[in-house]
Amino acid sequence: MADKCKLLHYAAKRYLVSKATNQKIGKFPVQRTLEHLQRCNVVLNQDVKQMKINLLQPIDQFNNGAHRFFWENFPQLKYKNPQVKFCRSEKKTKAEDILVEFVDGRMETISTRQKSPSQIMQEVINIATLPDTRPDNVADDVSMTREKETS
């Protein structure tokens, strides 16, 4: 019981310190607020059944974009598209990719090697949305998020 109290005390203290100093908890400093989730305006096609991202460990300069996409944009896509199943895997391969599975059994693969999160998002839009529902300024939204992080 005492261990549980210490753990709760530590978690509460960490939360209060982060709020007091305006620090963000997590690997990439993006607040997981409702405002952040609603910022994405990408609605996937109804034919999309599942999206699976394969991330390699450890993180290097070649796969940093995929990890940032996973932490920043994947939750936004999940929020806007509750009918789609989103998963993460860590297969023992040398390639990072996103697998988009459709209802009719068709599968599309998006390579994420040496790409920025905005480039990955643009490819997701090109593959998984209908042409008449594609937002025009998704890359601008992603770059604006980056500018807010750095400032």
BAFI-3210 file (N, C-alpha, C; in Angstrom, 3 decimals, decimal comma, padded with zeros to 6 digits):
// residues 151
n [1|2|3|4|5|6|7|8|9|10|11|12|13|14|15|16|17|18|19|20|21|22|23|24|25|26|27|28|29|30|31|32|33|34|35|36|37|38|39|40|41|42|43|44|45|46|47|48|49|50|51|52|53|54|55|56|57|58|59|60|61|62|63|64|65|66|67|68|69|70|71|72|73|74|75|76|77|78|79|80|81|82|83|84|85|86|87|88|89|90|91|92|93|94|95|96|97|98|99|100|101|102|103|104|105|106|107|108|109|110|111|112|113|114|115|116|117|118|119|120|121|122|123|124|125|126|127|128|129|130|131|132|133|134|135|136|137|138|139|140|141|142|143|144|145|146|147|148|149|150|151]
n.u [000,816|001,948|003,796|002,138|001,005|003,295|003,888|001,615|001,889|004,301|003,500|001,536|003,059|004,841|003,033|002,047|004,402|005,017|002,837|003,177|005,606|005,081|005,833|005,843|004,832|006,333|007,821|007,931|007,200|004,182|001,063|-001,535|-004,266|-007,755|-008,036|-005,720|-006,238|-008,503|-007,491|-006,648|-007,944|-008,504|-010,419|-010,799|-011,451|-014,444|-013,926|-011,566|-010,163|-008,196|-005,239|-001,869|001,135|004,563|007,234|010,690|013,278|016,437|015,685|016,747|018,302|017,046|014,547|013,162|011,063|008,893|008,439|007,757|005,446|003,861|003,524|002,417|000,541|-000,898|-002,677|-004,459|-005,590|-006,847|-008,772|-010,414|-011,342|-013,041|-014,021|-012,003|-009,446|-006,549|-003,173|-000,001|003,124|006,142|007,849|010,526|012,090|013,900|012,732|010,672|007,233|003,855|000,938|-001,952|-005,053|-007,815|-011,433|-012,196|-010,085|-007,793|-004,450|-002,334|000,944|002,891|005,925|008,013|010,553|013,130|011,427|009,499|007,039|004,937|005,170|004,596|001,951|000,762|001,001|-000,642|-003,080|-003,316|-003,607|-005,654|-007,966|-010,917|-010,864|-012,458|-012,786|-010,423|-008,366|-006,917|-004,879|-003,291|-000,548|000,328|-000,882|000,521|003,141|002,761|002,269|004,810|006,259|005,146|006,021|008,785|009,055]
n.v [-001,196|001,212|001,584|002,086|004,535|006,162|006,073|007,311|009,814|010,664|010,787|012,777|014,940|015,266|016,008|018,458|020,002|020,109|021,599|023,999|024,976|025,142|023,044|020,413|017,081|014,193|012,632|014,172|017,560|018,127|019,176|017,105|017,983|018,706|020,716|020,391|017,876|018,426|020,064|018,814|018,224|016,025|013,661|010,332|008,059|006,089|003,496|002,743|000,483|-000,184|001,229|000,805|001,449|000,930|001,065|001,574|000,712|001,677|005,244|007,184|009,619|008,975|007,895|009,621|011,296|009,558|008,726|011,158|011,707|009,612|010,275|012,847|013,247|010,851|010,497|012,599|011,769|009,450|010,575|012,032|010,002|007,681|005,228|003,804|001,427|001,913|001,044|000,142|-001,267|-003,108|-004,484|-006,650|-005,477|-003,797|-001,590|001,237|001,815|002,664|000,892|000,766|-000,555|-001,603|-002,008|-003,747|-005,512|-004,660|-003,411|-000,739|000,584|002,922|004,386|005,580|006,349|008,652|010,904|013,810|014,556|016,054|015,384|012,674|012,789|014,011|011,972|010,043|011,356|011,453|008,731|007,666|009,271|010,655|012,341|014,713|015,418|016,186|018,068|021,313|022,580|020,961|020,378|022,895|023,196|021,271|022,273|024,687|023,779|022,818|025,237|026,525|024,846|025,233|027,881]
n.w [000,000|000,754|-001,260|-003,426|-002,690|-002,720|-005,434|-006,543|-005,356|-006,542|-009,276|-009,141|-008,218|-010,386|-012,382|-011,350|-011,251|-013,970|-014,912|-013,502|-014,463|-017,092|-018,753|-021,151|-021,077|-022,355|-025,270|-027,648|-027,710|-027,821|-027,033|-026,016|-026,541|-026,889|-028,723|-030,282|-031,404|-032,942|-034,870|-037,198|-040,409|-041,982|-043,394|-043,777|-046,491|-046,640|-047,354|-046,209|-044,038|-042,131|-040,689|-040,420|-038,814|-039,134|-037,067|-036,647|-034,342|-033,108|-033,027|-035,730|-037,960|-040,321|-039,827|-038,206|-039,006|-039,337|-036,705|-035,499|-036,977|-036,064|-033,311|-033,412|-035,603|-035,994|-033,730|-034,331|-036,760|-035,836|-034,160|-035,935|-037,559|-036,479|-037,354|-038,502|-037,950|-036,151|-035,835|-034,356|-035,141|-034,585|-036,517|-037,376|-039,620|-042,256|-043,260|-042,873|-042,797|-043,772|-043,715|-045,502|-045,322|-047,187|-047,358|-049,416|-049,520|-050,751|-050,491|-049,630|-049,552|-047,841|-047,974|-045,414|-045,064|-044,664|-044,822|-044,118|-041,540|-042,734|-045,444|-045,312|-044,395|-046,606|-048,515|-047,321|-047,556|-050,366|-050,970|-049,294|-049,250|-050,790|-053,971|-054,078|-051,430|-050,328|-048,218|-048,711|-047,334|-045,588|-045,327|-044,651|-042,132|-040,641|-040,802|-039,473|-036,917|-036,263|-036,260|-034,050|-032,034|-032,003|-031,325]
ca.u [000,000|002,829|004,382|001,116|000,903|004,488|003,740|000,613|002,494|005,274|002,770|000,886|004,114|005,316|001,992|002,004|005,614|004,903|001,871|003,723|006,707|004,582|006,522|004,983|005,339|006,355|009,033|007,809|006,379|002,898|000,010|-002,609|-005,512|-008,840|-007,724|-004,728|-006,889|-009,448|-006,773|-006,565|-009,211|-008,419|-011,401|-010,441|-012,504|-015,159|-013,381|-010,360|-010,489|-007,155|-003,965|-000,859|002,442|005,676|008,315|011,934|014,040|016,324|015,370|017,892|017,897|016,274|013,178|012,622|009,789|007,844|008,139|007,025|004,113|003,127|003,174|001,685|-000,552|-001,707|-003,841|-005,417|-006,314|-007,725|-009,880|-011,310|-011,801|-013,230|-014,395|-010,787|-008,597|-005,167|-002,272|001,446|003,874|007,591|008,371|011,987|012,459|014,765|011,963|009,538|006,163|002,471|000,116|-003,355|-005,859|-009,160|-012,492|-012,222|-008,898|-006,638|-003,518|-001,386|002,058|003,516|007,260|008,225|012,004|013,672|010,342|008,993|005,636|004,013|005,224|003,870|000,531|000,322|000,826|-001,846|-004,213|-003,414|-004,016|-006,794|-009,127|-011,515|-010,333|-013,271|-012,785|-009,050|-008,105|-005,847|-003,827|-002,826|000,893|000,481|-001,235|001,612|004,292|002,429|002,466|006,258|006,710|004,707|006,858|010,135|009,053]
ca.v [000,000|002,374|001,761|002,688|005,944|006,845|006,182|008,345|011,086|011,010|011,174|014,072|015,957|015,479|016,751|019,830|020,684|020,375|022,679|025,227|025,455|025,110|022,011|019,396|015,750|013,316|012,692|015,341|018,495|018,508|018,939|016,254|018,614|018,612|021,670|019,764|016,793|018,986|020,848|018,019|018,198|014,921|012,608|009,248|007,419|005,043|002,200|002,446|-000,397|-000,170|001,878|000,261|002,065|000,124|001,938|000,891|001,186|002,984|006,373|007,872|010,729|008,489|007,540|010,578|011,792|008,573|008,776|012,418|011,513|008,718|010,949|014,093|013,207|009,639|010,752|013,458|010,929|008,582|011,377|012,398|008,808|006,613|003,968|003,157|000,851|002,391|000,201|000,327|-002,511|-002,979|-005,661|-006,671|-005,262|-002,637|-000,515|001,789|002,078|002,697|-000,009|001,169|-001,687|-001,196|-002,986|-004,741|-006,364|-004,001|-002,836|000,245|000,813|004,236|004,375|006,771|006,531|009,968|011,839|014,614|014,243|016,664|014,581|011,428|013,128|014,266|010,671|009,434|012,048|011,030|007,331|007,238|010,160|010,882|013,588|015,897|015,726|016,436|019,436|021,955|023,173|020,062|020,576|024,161|022,961|020,537|023,165|025,670|023,101|022,789|026,582|026,818|024,067|025,789|029,232]
ca.w [000,000|000,828|-002,593|-004,274|-002,295|-003,222|-006,878|-006,795|-004,974|-007,582|-010,484|-008,885|-008,151|-011,757|-013,082|-010,855|-011,686|-015,413|-015,078|-012,948|-015,304|-018,468|-019,512|-021,725|-020,783|-023,509|-026,072|-028,514|-026,941|-028,417|-026,060|-026,517|-026,146|-027,852|-029,787|-031,166|-032,145|-033,901|-035,879|-038,429|-041,144|-042,940|-043,203|-044,684|-047,262|-045,902|-047,747|-045,427|-042,919|-041,113|-040,960|-039,527|-039,005|-038,663|-036,610|-036,316|-033,194|-032,485|-033,895|-036,316|-038,822|-041,457|-039,469|-037,253|-039,529|-039,054|-035,271|-035,250|-037,549|-035,168|-032,073|-033,610|-036,572|-035,851|-032,860|-035,026|-037,706|-035,043|-033,651|-037,032|-038,269|-035,485|-037,991|-038,990|-036,911|-036,235|-035,047|-034,456|-035,026|-034,644|-037,203|-037,511|-041,011|-042,427|-043,880|-042,149|-043,739|-043,308|-044,509|-045,517|-045,774|-047,584|-047,104|-050,490|-049,443|-051,361|-049,521|-050,152|-048,643|-047,930|-047,392|-044,601|-044,901|-045,013|-045,146|-043,009|-041,235|-043,695|-046,670|-045,020|-044,353|-047,985|-049,165|-046,740|-048,176|-051,760|-051,082|-048,494|-049,274|-052,100|-054,531|-053,798|-049,996|-049,881|-047,759|-049,463|-046,517|-044,541|-045,146|-043,940|-040,739|-040,009|-040,654|-038,450|-035,647|-036,033|-035,929|-032,692|-031,134|-031,917|-030,746]
c.u [000,860|003,474|003,401|000,964|002,096|004,390|002,737|001,152|003,473|004,564|002,113|001,916|004,639|004,315|001,982|003,232|005,525|003,917|002,454|004,809|006,330|005,375|005,504|005,627|005,274|007,604|009,035|006,833|005,141|001,833|-001,101|-003,957|-006,549|-008,600|-006,727|-005,373|-007,825|-008,774|-006,679|-007,931|-009,203|-009,426|-011,117|-011,686|-013,161|-014,651|-012,137|-010,772|-009,486|-005,935|-002,966|000,479|003,491|006,822|009,529|012,546|015,498|016,019|016,677|017,391|017,030|014,827|012,570|011,261|008,637|007,458|007,376|005,598|003,265|002,663|002,306|000,438|-001,433|-002,886|-004,898|-006,245|-007,280|-008,971|-010,893|-011,944|-011,989|-013,583|-013,180|-009,987|-007,162|-004,301|-000,822|002,104|005,361|008,155|009,875|012,368|013,342|014,021|010,842|008,455|004,832|001,681|-001,337|-004,147|-007,283|-010,151|-012,488|-010,982|-007,649|-005,773|-002,564|-000,307|002,658|004,874|007,479|009,709|012,432|012,592|009,935|007,545|004,647|004,015|004,465|002,373|-000,021|000,120|-000,390|-003,086|-004,402|-003,942|-005,381|-007,982|-009,668|-011,018|-011,145|-013,306|-011,394|-008,892|-006,898|-004,651|-003,316|-001,342|001,152|000,163|-000,103|002,817|004,018|002,599|003,946|006,770|006,320|005,570|008,200|010,158|008,649]
c.v [001,260|002,652|002,447|004,179|006,744|007,073|007,268|009,728|011,572|011,493|012,545|015,198|016,282|016,311|018,218|020,625|021,028|021,512|024,015|025,821|025,467|024,141|021,023|018,032|014,913|013,533|013,922|016,306|018,979|018,193|018,130|016,808|018,412|019,563|021,083|018,665|017,334|019,778|020,116|017,993|017,125|013,847|011,537|008,688|006,321|003,646|001,818|001,661|-000,252|000,581|001,378|000,910|001,152|001,062|001,107|001,508|000,909|004,066|006,960|008,961|010,267|008,180|008,475|011,114|010,851|008,590|010,049|012,318|010,664|009,453|012,182|013,934|011,965|009,856|011,642|012,647|009,995|009,338|011,673|011,184|007,642|005,261|003,180|002,638|001,316|001,537|000,596|-001,035|-002,198|-004,261|-005,545|-006,606|-004,030|-001,447|-000,067|002,119|002,190|001,821|000,432|000,012|-001,204|-002,339|-004,096|-005,644|-005,759|-003,385|-001,901|000,452|002,176|004,135|005,687|007,084|007,886|010,948|012,594|014,215|014,854|015,910|013,267|011,685|013,367|012,949|009,932|010,049|011,568|009,611|007,072|008,195|010,256|012,217|014,831|016,278|016,031|017,876|020,011|022,317|022,278|020,247|021,885|023,998|022,264|021,449|024,246|025,066|023,083|024,167|026,943|026,075|024,731|027,157|029,220]
c.w [000,000|-000,526|-003,534|-003,967|-002,809|-004,724|-007,252|-006,452|-006,039|-008,853|-010,306|-008,852|-009,551|-012,553|-012,650|-011,271|-013,165|-015,679|-014,619|-013,843|-016,778|-019,342|-020,037|-021,484|-022,054|-024,321|-026,975|-027,850|-027,687|-027,381|-026,714|-026,057|-027,234|-029,019|-030,787|-032,010|-033,223|-035,010|-037,219|-039,106|-042,229|-042,553|-044,248|-045,370|-046,421|-046,240|-046,952|-044,191|-041,778|-041,610|-039,946|-039,839|-038,384|-038,323|-036,237|-035,068|-033,468|-033,519|-034,425|-037,251|-039,994|-041,100|-038,432|-037,703|-039,230|-037,579|-034,922|-035,798|-036,611|-033,908|-032,272|-034,477|-036,463|-034,905|-033,511|-036,011|-036,978|-034,585|-034,750|-037,711|-037,302|-036,096|-038,468|-037,806|-037,150|-035,323|-035,269|-034,334|-035,099|-035,252|-037,325|-038,986|-041,086|-043,015|-042,950|-043,158|-043,020|-044,266|-044,375|-046,117|-046,036|-047,359|-048,154|-050,511|-050,054|-050,275|-050,232|-049,102|-048,911|-047,242|-046,630|-044,418|-045,454|-045,475|-043,900|-042,715|-042,226|-045,027|-046,485|-045,027|-045,752|-048,733|-048,627|-047,382|-049,611|-051,901|-050,459|-048,459|-050,697|-052,646|-054,187|-052,315|-049,459|-049,425|-048,490|-048,598|-045,402|-044,285|-044,407|-042,455|-039,998|-039,806|-039,603|-037,064|-035,286|-035,607|-034,495|-031,688|-030,920|-031,277|-029,298]
res [m|a|d|k|c|k|l|l|h|y|a|a|k|r|y|l|v|s|k|a|t|n|q|k|i|g|k|f|p|v|q|r|t|l|e|h|l|q|r|c|n|v|v|l|n|q|d|v|k|q|m|k|i|n|l|l|q|p|i|d|q|f|n|n|g|a|h|r|f|f|w|e|n|f|p|q|l|k|y|k|n|p|q|v|k|f|c|r|s|e|k|k|t|k|a|e|d|i|l|v|e|f|v|d|g|r|m|e|t|i|s|t|r|q|k|s|p|s|q|i|m|q|e|v|i|n|i|a|t|l|p|d|t|r|p|d|n|v|a|d|d|v|s|m|t|r|e|k|e|t|s]
***
